[in-house]
């Protein structure tokens, strides 16, 4: 069996955007920043959530696939993108 570097003590947050009403849209991940749940919270709750989980803040830009023609390139999207653009 392959050895895994999955570390459940590491938690990640990537802020996607702040809405005009003050809500924060963000991705939260445990162990692997590429496997995340998308959440929405008011700013105060978001700040408390981040402090309680001792998160690592990530940039908004995800790394692009190394080969845009790769067979898994169709899977490099998030729910926010799916609601604002048309896919094949």
Secondary structure, DSSP 4 states (H G I P E B T S, - for coil): -------TT-EEEEEEEE-TTSEEEEEEEES-TTSEEEEEEEHHHHHHHHHHHTPEEE-SPPPPPS-TTSTTGGG---HHHHHHS---
